[in-house]
Amino acid sequence: MRDHPHEGAAAPGDHGSAGGAGEPAPRLSGSHAEIPEVWHGSATNRIQWLLAAVGAACLALGIELAVDSNWTSGLAPLVMSVVGCVAAGLLVLFGTLAFVHVAVRVDKDCLEVRCGHIGVPRRRIPLDTVVDADFAPQVTPRHWGGWGYRWRPEQGTAVVVRRGEGLVLKLGDGRTFTITVDDAEGAVRAVRHRLTPRNGTPAGA
């Protein structure tokens, strides 16, 4: 999934989940699509593969230095160079491949987020700890200080793999959890639908 650039990105903490007083969340109220028993969503940022290639290049350079080095200036500089290249390569590879893709699953009990194609890191949020869910039309790395699994004390926690729409969970402890995911409106409907029997009234009403 390519990035979703939008003009006029929302300020931190302003997810665009509601218009004015008494107005429903954007584009959500008019949708009556059937809600599946288990909702699945995902988001991908192929640009991250470029950074992964840089990490692979650093790793390959470290291996090349270790195998075919003809350095004559001593062993210590060689070891430092090899370790530095390998460490940098592994860090960049993990940091990009872990957040090149995110998968979201919502069932009757919890919302589960799996990052990367191997599903790590992973987070499960029981729905009985969720107060409401909102649609965020524009989530950007600039709001969260970068890509990946982010935390900011004034905003909460987020998994950001690309710019664009996202799901914002409002938790019972006052914190929020934001996920960039395709069809974030569908995710909001799925979460609110499962919150309604618990709350007795539709979430966000």
C-alpha positions as CSV (number, residue, x, y, z in Angstrom):
1,M,0.0,0.0,0.0
2,R,1.5,3.3,-1.0
3,D,1.5,6.3,1.3
4,H,-1.6,8.5,1.6
5,P,-0.4,12.1,1.4
6,H,-3.0,14.6,2.4
7,E,-2.9,18.4,2.6
8,G,-3.3,19.9,6.0
9,A,-2.1,17.2,8.4
10,A,-3.8,17.2,11.8
11,A,-1.9,18.5,14.8
12,P,-0.8,16.0,17.5
13,G,-3.7,14.9,19.5
14,D,-6.2,16.1,16.9
15,H,-7.1,13.0,15.0
16,G,-10.0,14.5,13.1
17,S,-12.4,12.0,14.6
18,A,-15.3,14.5,15.0
19,G,-16.4,17.6,13.2
20,G,-18.2,19.9,15.5
21,A,-20.4,19.6,18.5
22,G,-23.1,17.0,17.9
23,E,-21.6,16.0,14.5
24,P,-20.7,12.3,13.9
25,A,-17.2,11.1,13.0
26,P,-16.3,11.8,9.3
27,R,-18.0,9.4,6.8
28,L,-18.8,6.8,9.5
29,S,-22.4,7.4,10.3
30,G,-23.7,6.8,6.8
31,S,-22.1,3.4,6.4
32,H,-24.2,0.3,7.0
33,A,-21.8,-2.3,5.7
34,E,-22.1,-5.7,7.3
35,I,-19.5,-6.2,10.1
36,P,-17.7,-9.5,9.9
37,E,-17.3,-11.7,12.9
38,V,-13.5,-11.2,12.8
39,W,-12.3,-8.1,11.1
40,H,-8.8,-8.1,9.4
41,G,-6.9,-5.1,8.2
42,S,-3.3,-4.2,7.2
43,A,-1.0,-1.5,5.9
44,T,2.3,-1.6,4.1
45,N,5.0,0.9,3.3
46,R,7.1,-0.3,0.4
47,I,9.5,2.6,0.8
48,Q,10.8,0.9,4.0
49,W,12.3,-1.8,1.7
50,L,14.8,0.8,0.5
51,L,16.0,1.3,4.1
52,A,16.1,-2.4,4.5
53,A,18.4,-2.6,1.5
54,V,20.8,-0.1,3.2
55,G,20.9,-2.3,6.3
56,A,21.6,-5.4,4.1
57,A,24.4,-3.5,2.4
58,C,26.0,-2.6,5.8
59,L,25.7,-6.2,6.9
60,A,27.3,-7.4,3.7
61,L,30.1,-4.9,4.0
62,G,30.9,-6.1,7.5
63,I,31.0,-9.7,6.4
64,E,33.2,-8.8,3.4
65,L,35.6,-7.0,5.7
66,A,35.8,-10.0,8.0
67,V,36.4,-12.5,5.2
68,D,38.6,-10.7,2.7
69,S,40.3,-8.0,4.6
70,N,44.0,-7.1,3.8
71,W,44.3,-4.4,6.4
72,T,47.8,-4.0,7.7
73,S,47.1,-1.3,10.3
74,G,46.3,-3.7,13.0
75,L,43.6,-6.1,14.2
76,A,41.7,-3.7,16.5
77,P,40.6,-1.2,13.7
78,L,39.5,-4.2,11.6
79,V,37.4,-5.7,14.4
80,M,35.8,-2.3,15.2
81,S,34.9,-1.8,11.5
82,V,33.4,-5.3,11.2
83,V,31.4,-5.1,14.4
84,G,30.2,-1.6,13.5
85,C,29.0,-2.6,10.0
86,V,27.3,-5.8,11.2
87,A,25.6,-4.0,14.2
88,A,24.4,-1.1,12.0
89,G,23.1,-3.5,9.4
90,L,21.2,-5.7,11.8
91,L,19.7,-2.7,13.6
92,V,18.5,-1.1,10.3
93,L,17.2,-4.4,9.0
94,F,15.2,-5.1,12.1
95,G,14.0,-1.6,12.5
96,T,12.7,-1.5,8.9
97,L,11.5,-5.0,8.3
98,A,9.6,-5.1,11.6
99,F,7.6,-2.0,10.5
100,V,7.3,-2.4,6.8
101,H,3.9,-4.1,7.4
102,V,1.2,-4.1,10.1
103,A,-1.7,-6.5,10.5
104,V,-4.7,-5.8,12.6
105,R,-7.3,-8.3,13.8
106,V,-10.5,-7.5,15.8
107,D,-12.6,-10.3,17.3
108,K,-15.2,-10.3,20.0
109,D,-12.7,-10.2,22.8
110,C,-9.6,-8.1,21.7
111,L,-7.8,-6.2,19.1
112,E,-4.5,-7.7,18.0
113,V,-1.7,-5.8,16.2
114,R,1.2,-7.7,14.6
115,C,4.1,-5.9,13.1
116,G,6.3,-7.1,10.3
117,H,5.9,-10.3,8.3
118,I,6.8,-12.4,11.2
119,G,4.4,-10.7,13.6
120,V,6.9,-9.2,16.0
121,P,6.4,-6.9,17.9
122,R,2.9,-7.8,18.8
123,R,0.3,-6.3,21.0
124,R,-3.1,-7.5,22.2
125,I,-5.7,-5.1,23.6
126,P,-8.7,-6.6,25.4
127,L,-11.8,-4.8,24.3
128,D,-13.0,-4.5,27.8
129,T,-10.2,-2.0,28.4
130,V,-11.4,0.1,25.4
131,V,-13.8,3.1,25.9
132,D,-14.2,4.2,22.2
133,A,-12.6,4.1,18.8
134,D,-12.1,7.0,16.4
135,F,-11.1,7.5,12.8
136,A,-8.0,9.5,12.1
137,P,-7.9,10.8,8.5
138,Q,-4.2,11.7,8.6
139,V,-1.5,10.1,10.8
140,T,2.1,11.0,9.9
141,P,5.5,10.1,11.3
142,R,6.0,13.8,12.0
143,H,3.3,13.6,14.7
144,W,5.0,10.7,16.4
145,G,8.7,11.4,15.9
146,G,9.3,8.7,13.3
147,W,8.2,5.4,12.0
148,G,7.6,2.2,14.0
149,Y,6.3,1.6,17.5
150,R,6.2,5.1,19.1
151,W,5.3,6.5,22.4
152,R,4.8,10.1,23.4
153,P,3.6,11.1,26.9
154,E,1.2,13.7,25.7
155,Q,-0.3,11.5,22.9
156,G,-0.1,7.8,23.9
157,T,1.3,4.9,21.9
158,A,1.2,4.3,18.1
159,V,2.3,1.9,15.4
160,V,3.1,4.0,12.4
161,V,4.1,2.2,9.2
162,R,3.0,4.9,6.7
163,R,1.2,8.2,6.3
164,G,-2.5,8.2,6.0
165,E,-5.7,7.0,7.7
166,G,-5.6,5.3,11.0
167,L,-7.5,3.9,14.0
168,V,-7.4,5.5,17.4
169,L,-8.4,3.5,20.4
170,K,-9.4,5.4,23.6
171,L,-8.5,3.2,26.5
172,G,-10.0,3.2,30.0
173,D,-6.9,4.5,31.6
174,G,-7.1,7.7,29.6
175,R,-4.4,6.8,27.1
176,T,-4.8,6.3,23.4
177,F,-3.4,3.7,20.9
178,T,-3.1,4.7,17.3
179,I,-2.5,2.3,14.4
180,T,-2.1,3.2,10.7
181,V,-4.3,0.7,8.8
182,D,-6.1,0.5,5.6
183,D,-9.9,0.8,5.8
184,A,-9.6,2.4,9.2
185,E,-13.3,3.3,9.1
186,G,-14.1,-0.4,8.9
187,A,-11.9,-1.0,11.9
188,V,-13.7,1.8,13.9
189,R,-17.1,0.2,13.0
190,A,-15.8,-3.3,14.1
191,V,-14.6,-2.0,17.4
192,R,-17.6,0.1,18.2
193,H,-20.0,-2.7,17.2
194,R,-18.3,-4.9,19.8
195,L,-18.3,-2.2,22.5
196,T,-22.1,-1.6,22.1
197,P,-23.2,-4.7,24.1
198,R,-20.8,-3.8,26.9
199,N,-21.8,-0.1,27.1
200,G,-25.5,-0.5,26.3
201,T,-25.3,2.5,23.9
202,P,-23.3,2.9,20.7
203,A,-19.7,3.9,21.3
204,G,-19.1,7.5,20.5
205,A,-22.7,8.5,20.9
